[in-house]
Amino acid sequence: MANTKAAKKAARQSIRKRQRNRYHLSRMRTYIKKFRKMVEAGQLKEAENFLPEVQKIIMHTWSKGVITKREASRRVSRVYQLLNKAKVQAQQQEEK
């Protein structure tokens, strides 16, 4: 346990920051999961319309300092890749 006044304040601040960070991380992960479920269910139009919202949430999480810019870019890239792969597979199935 913290002994000095400054250490006690730092402990309180760290608890608040942790709660804030967990909120943003959870929100981002939830949006990504919703997007993945749409793609897996074959709802490509809905997923495509939802994609800007997912990207916005990821970049917002980065702007709050919860994740690094590199991680945000990687997550956005993977989300786009997932959609593009699903589109290609859907197109190939239509050709058959």
C-alpha positions in Angstrom: 0.0 0.0 0.0 1.2 3.5 -0.8 2.7 5.4 2.1 3.1 9.0 1.0 0.4 11.4 -0.1 1.8 11.5 -3.6 1.8 7.8 -3.9 -1.8 7.5 -2.7 -2.8 10.1 -5.3 -0.9 8.2 -8.0 -2.7 5.0 -7.0 -6.1 6.7 -7.3 -5.2 8.2 -10.7 -4.0 4.8 -11.9 -7.3 3.2 -11.0 -9.2 5.9 -12.9 -7.0 5.5 -15.9 -7.4 1.8 -15.9 -11.2 2.0 -15.8 -11.1 4.5 -18.7 -8.7 2.3 -20.7 -10.8 -0.8 -20.1 -13.9 1.0 -21.3 -12.3 2.0 -24.6 -10.7 -1.4 -25.2 -13.9 -3.2 -24.5 -15.9 -0.9 -26.8 -13.4 -1.4 -29.6 -13.4 -5.2 -29.2 -17.2 -5.3 -29.2 -17.4 -3.3 -32.4 -14.8 -5.6 -34.0 -16.7 -8.7 -32.9 -20.0 -7.3 -34.3 -18.3 -6.7 -37.6 -16.8 -10.2 -37.7 -20.2 -11.8 -36.9 -21.7 -9.8 -39.8 -19.0 -11.0 -42.2 -19.3 -14.6 -41.0 -23.1 -14.5 -41.4 -22.6 -13.4 -45.0 -24.1 -9.9 -44.4 -21.5 -8.2 -46.5 -23.5 -5.1 -47.3 -24.3 -4.4 -43.7 -20.7 -5.1 -42.8 -19.5 -2.7 -45.4 -21.8 0.0 -44.1 -20.6 -0.8 -40.5 -16.9 -0.7 -41.5 -16.4 3.1 -41.2 -17.9 3.0 -37.7 -15.5 0.3 -36.6 -12.6 2.2 -38.0 -13.7 5.3 -36.2 -13.9 3.5 -32.9 -10.4 2.0 -33.4 -8.9 5.3 -34.2 -10.7 6.9 -31.3 -9.2 4.3 -29.0 -5.8 5.2 -30.3 -6.4 8.9 -29.9 -7.1 8.3 -26.2 -3.8 6.6 -25.8 -5.2 3.2 -25.0 -3.5 1.5 -28.0 -0.5 2.5 -30.1 -0.9 4.0 -33.6 0.7 0.8 -35.0 -1.8 -1.4 -33.2 -4.7 0.8 -34.4 -3.4 0.6 -38.0 -3.0 -3.2 -37.8 -6.5 -3.7 -36.5 -8.0 -1.5 -39.2 -6.0 -3.3 -41.8 -7.2 -6.7 -40.6 -10.8 -5.6 -40.5 -10.5 -4.5 -44.2 -8.7 -7.7 -45.1 -11.5 -9.8 -43.6 -14.2 -7.9 -45.6 -12.2 -8.1 -48.8 -11.6 -11.8 -48.4 -15.3 -12.4 -47.8 -16.2 -10.4 -50.9 -13.8 -12.5 -53.0 -15.1 -15.7 -51.7 -18.7 -14.6 -52.3 -17.9 -13.6 -55.8 -16.2 -16.9 -56.5 -19.2 -18.8 -55.2 -21.5 -16.8 -57.5 -19.4 -17.7 -60.5 -19.8 -21.4 -59.8 
